[in-house]
Amino acid sequence: MSNLFMLLIKSEKMLRSLLFVGFMLTQLCSYAQQSIQKYSFIEKLPGYTFIGPHTFYADKQASGYDLIKDIKKGTPFYFSTKAAEGNYQITIQVKANDGVAGSFTVKAESRRLMLLNTPLKAGQSTTKTFTVNIKDRQITNGVAVKLKPREFTKLDWDEKLTIEFDATHCSLQTLTITKGEEHFPTIYLAGNSTVVNQEDEPWASWGQMITAFFNPKVAIANHAESGLSLGSFLSSKRLDKVLSVMQPNDYLFIEFGHNDQKEKGHNAGAYGSYTDRLRFFVKAVRAKQGIPVILTSTNRRSFDENGRITNSLGDFPEAARKVAAELNVPLIDLNKMTKVLYETLGVEPSKKAFVHYPANTYPAQHEALEDNTHFNTYGAYQIAQCVLQGIREKVPSLVVYIKENAPVYNPARPGALADWNWPESPRADSTKPDGN
């Protein structure tokens, strides 16, 4: 009996050792899957990497100020750090300085709005968290997204995470970046230039504004690109890319039409290839256990003699509505809402929502800009709120992720242009329109 007793004791000790090793391996795996980077900007702090005024991002310096070489107090700046594909939670601590009240705005990557004109009282500090999606071209087995030439220089497609900070009487104290194993519900965007993250001022889209209305527990992954139709989104392998990273209960918002109506040839048209491809998108997303959402195309600024918006998109909005009804897909009717929005603004005032600017408003812009399809920042912000209202009404599962202070929106009562304050990005380049 004594030998058997000793054997049992040894077995128990061995089992405990194995359990301890298993626990340590689990902890190590968990640590490996959760990467935390901490930076300080005003003073050196224990546990933080200090970013001094001459710490610039470069191949040998994986984190630092970027894009602008003259970093001065009170001026906008960019901070970049190398980052792989995934969703990152960013936490910033900001303090009002100079003994007066201030405010700050934060954008990420290609001018995705995260925080707009956040106020601070004199001497006040605040901590804010938001989520940024980073994407890359790779799909699988050497297959990659076919980028357009202009995309190779976009911040959205590089190997780093870039934060743009613009403040009045405020300073960025610390910045923490966390990439963990937890999967955030992700809203993927598929669309054209009305959705894409526009790189340069004064262009903007609803896709880069809607990020500001969601809390950090959801990510927005914008895969839209200018000039695309459903067909070219497919042929450039962008849907393949989305499906390769999509997880169950993620979303794909689909807005096309402006470029689809330009297609010619066999089976072209709203009730031909456009309808067929919409069905294909929906079925492909559902096969991945994702949730498709269809959006009708935003109207162009096209008024008749009575001050009413004319339909410049033919049958495409109605075709999208019919596919959504047929396949029981949530529909956000942007075409209907933007008609109300533009007519409420009026024929001439509505120009203030689009890229209409006299010559020489921006550097190297020698000709007037008169674009009735693409939005400026004010217009894009209004349309993003239209999308948000559509989410409230048609996609209730996402409502829990909308920020509590995000107002209910009515396109018949748009925000006043006089109240709009947008800190322009210092890399603004009006010579590179990112249009259809």
N, C-alpha and C positions, 0 to 999 in steps of 0.2 A: 504493500500500500504506500510506503514511504517513497519508493521510486516513482510510482504513478503520481503522487502528490508533487514531487519535485518537477516532474515533467510538465504538469499543469501550470506550475508557477512560471517555469521558463517560457511556456507557450504564451502565457498572459503578458509577460514582459516583452516578448517578441511582437505580439499583437499591438501593444501600446507603442512600441518603437515605430512600427509600420504606420500606425495611425498618426503619430507625430510627424513622420516624414511626409505623409500624404497631406497633412494640414499645412506644413511649410511649403510644399510644392504648390498647393492651392493659393496660398498667400502670395508667393512669388509670381504665379501666373496672373493673379488679380492685379498685382503691382505693375506687371509688364503691360497689362491691357489698359491701365489708367495712367496717362502721362499728364503731369502737372508742371507748368512753367510759370515762374513768378518773377515779375520785373518791377523795379522801383525807378522813378524818374527824377525825384527831387533830392533824395538823400539815400545813402547806402543803408540798407536794412538787413538784419540777419535772415538768411534763407532766400533772399531775393537777388537776382542779377541786376546790378546797377547799370542803367542806360544813361551815360553821361552825355553832355552836349556834343561830344565828338565821336559818339559810338554809332557808326553807320552800318547798315546792312550790306554785306558783301558775301561772296562765296566762302571766304575764310572766316567771316564774322556772321554767324547764322541768325543773329537778331540785332536789330538796331533801327535807327532812323533811316528812312528810305525816300527816294524820288526827289526830295528837295534837300539841298546841301546847306542851306542857310537857316539853321534852327534858332529862332529868337523867341523870347518870352512874348506870349500873347498872339503868336502867329500860328496858322494851321500847320499841322505836320502829319507825316505818315510814319507808322511803326510797322515793321515787317519781321516775321520769323519763319523759318522753314517749317512746312507742315504737309503731312500726307493727307490723302483723301479721307473725309469723314466729317462729323459734326462736332464742333468745339463750343464749349461754354466759356464765354469771356466775362470776367468780373473786373470792373474798374472802380477805383476809389478816386473821387474828384473833390477838390476843395476850392471854395471861393477865396480869392486873395485880394490884396490891395485895399482891404478894409471896406469894400463895397460889394453890393450884390452882383451876381454874374449869371451866366448861362453857358451851356455847352451842347454841342452836336457831335454825334459819332456816326460815321459810315464805315462800311467794311468792303474790302475787295473793290469791285467796279461800282463804287458809289451806291452800295446798298444801304439804305437808311436804317439805322438801329435806334438812335435816340435823337430827337429834334428839339433844340432850344430848351433843354432841361434847366429850370431855374434853380439858383442857390442864393440864399440870404448871405449877407456879409459874414465871413468867418465860418460858414456852414460847410460840412463835409457830407458826401453821400456815396453810397455804394450801389452800383447798377450791374445787372447781369443780363446778357443776351446770348443768343446762339447763332453761330456762323457756320454755314456749310462750305466745305472745300471740296472741289471736284478735280479729277484729272481725266485725260483722254482715254486711258487704257480700259479695255473691256475684258478680253480674255484671249489667250493664245496668240498674242501679238496683234490682235485686231484693235483698232482705235477709232475714236470719233474723227471724222474728216472735217477739220477746222477750215474756216475761211482765212485768207491771209491776214486780215485785220485782227483775228482772234488770237494770233500767236503773241501779240504784244499786250493783250488785255490782262488785267490783274486777276480776273476770274479764272484764267487758265494757266497761271504760272505755278511754281513749286512752293509758294509761300502763302502765309496768311497776312493780310495787310489791314491795318486799322487806321482810319483817318480821324484825327481829333481836331475840332475847331471850337475855340472857347473865347468868351469875353470875361475878363477878370476871374478866370478859373485856371487851375492847373491840374494835370493828371498826376496823381500821387503814385498809384500802383496799378498794375495790370496782371491778372492771373488767367492763364489759359489751361483749360482742363479738357482732355479727350479721354473719356472713360468707356467702359464696356457697355454701359447702358445705352440702349437704342432710343433715340428721340423719334416720335412720330414725325415723318418727313413729308412735306408737301412739295412734290416735283412740279415744275412749270414747263409746259411745252407750248411754244408760240413763236411769234415773229417780232418785229421791231416795236410793237406796242407793248410787249411783255419783257423783252430782253433787258438785262442790266446795261443801260447805256453808259459808256465809259466817259463821255465828255459833255461839259456844259455847252449849250443850255438844254440839250435833249434829256428826256427822262421817260420812264415807263412805269406802269402800275406795278410791275413785277419787282422793281427795286425799292418801291415805297411801302409795299404791304408788309415787309419785314418788321417795320416799326410798330405794328399793331399787335404783335404776338408776344406771349411770354416766353421765357427761356426753355420751356419744356417741349417746344416744337421747333423744327428747322424748316427753312425754305431753301430748296435747291433749284435754282433757276437755270434750266437748260435751253431756254429760248434763244433764238438768234435771228438777226435781221435778215429779211429777204426770203424767209423760209415758208413753204407750204407744208401741208401734211406729207406730201410726197417727198420733198427734199429733206424734211426732218427724218423721214425713214431712210432715204438713200445715204444720208451722211452718218447713219448709224447712231443717231442721238436717242431714238427710242430703245435700241439695243442697250445703249449705255444706261439709261434710266432703269430698264428692267434688270440689268446685271447687278444693281445695287439696291433695288427696291426690296423692302421686306413686307410681310403681311400687315395689312391695315395702314400702310402708307398711301398717299394720295397722288394722283396725277391730274392737274388742271390743264385742260386742252383748249387753247384759243387760236383758231386759224380762220382764214377767209380772204384777207386782203391780197395775198399772193396767189392763193388757189384760184381766184377768179381770173387771173392772168394766164393760166395754163391753157394750152391748145392741144388738139389732137384727139385720138380715139378715146371715148368715154370721159372726156374732160367735162367739168361742170358741176354745179351744186348737187344734182341728183345722179351724178355719175361717180367719178373717182373720189370726189370729196366725201360723199356719203359712205362709199365702200371703205375708205380709209378710216373714217371716224369709227365705224363699226369695228374695224381691225384693231385700232388703238384700245377701244373699250374692252374687247375680248382678251387682248394681250395682257392688259393690266389685271383683269379679273383672274386670269390664269396664274398670276403671281400672288393672288389673294389681296391685291391692292384695290383701291377705291377710285374709280374714274369720276371726274367732274367735267362737264362740257360748259364752255362759255361761248356765247355768241360774240362776233367781232364788234369792237368799238366802231362807232360811226366815224366817218370823216366829217370835217367841218364843211358842209355843203348845204347852203341855205337856198330856199326858193324866194320868190318875190314877196311872199307873205311872212317871211321870217321863220319858216319851218324847215327842219332838216329833211333833205331828200335822201332817198335810199340809193346810195352809190355802191351797195354790195350785192345787188340782185337777189337771187334766191338763197344765197349762202346762209344768212341768219335763220331763215325758216327751215332750211335743210338740217341745220344743227339742232333746232328745236324738235324736229320730227325724229331724229335719231335718238335724242335723249328720252323722248316719250316712248319710243319703240323698245328701247333697251332698259328702260327704268333707271336712267342715269340722272343724278342731280344736275339741274341746269341753272346757271347764273346768266341772266339775260342782259349782258352788258350793252348789246345793241339798243335795247329798249331804254335802259337807264341813261346811256350817253345822249340819246335823243332828247330826253327830258333835261339833262344837264346843260347841253349846248343851247337849247331854246330858252332855258331860264336865264342863262348868261346874256343871250342876245347876239345879234349878228356881229357887231363891232367888238363889244366887250369879250366875246368868246375867243377872239384872237389872243387874248392875254393868257389863255390856257394852252396855246399851241406855240410852235417855234416861229413866231413872227417878231423880227427884230430889224431895226434899221441897220444899214451898213455901218461897220466900224463899232458896233456895240461890244464886240469881243475882239481880242487880239487876232490879227491876220484875217479878219472877216471883212472883206472889201466890198461885198455885195449884200443887199438886203436878203433876209431870210423870210420866206413866206410859205411855210409848210403847214398844210391843212390836214395832215394825217398824224403827225407825231407831236407829242406833248412836251411842254416845258415842265419844270418841277411842280409848279402850282397845279397844272392840269393833271399830271400823273398822280399827284397826291389825292385829288378829288376822285379820280377813277379807282384808285386803290381802295378808297372808302366805299365806292359802289360795290367792288368785289367783296369787301368785308361784310357789307350789308347782305349781299347775296349768300355768303357763308352762313350768316345768322339765320337766314330764312330757309335755306335749302340743304345745308350740310351741318346739322346740329351737333354731330360728333366732334366738330372742331371748335365749337363755341367755348368750351372750357379752356381753350388755349389763348383766347383773345384777352388782351389786357383789360383789367377792370375799368380803367379810365378811358377806354376807347369809346367815343360817342356813337350813338345810333345815327345813321346818315340817311338823309333824304336828298336825292339829286335835284329836287325842285327847290332846295334851300342850301346851295353850296356854300362853302366857306368863303368869306369875303377876301378878295384879292388884297385889299389894304392891310389885312391882318397876316398876310403870308410873309414869312421871313425865312429865306433859305441861304445859309452860308455856302457860297459857291466853292467847289473843290479847286484847289490851287493848280491842278493839272489841266484845267479847262482848255479845250482846243476846239474852237468852232470851225476849224478847217476840215474836220473829219466827221461829217454827218454819218450816223449809223442807221441809215434808213432802210426801207423795204427794197 
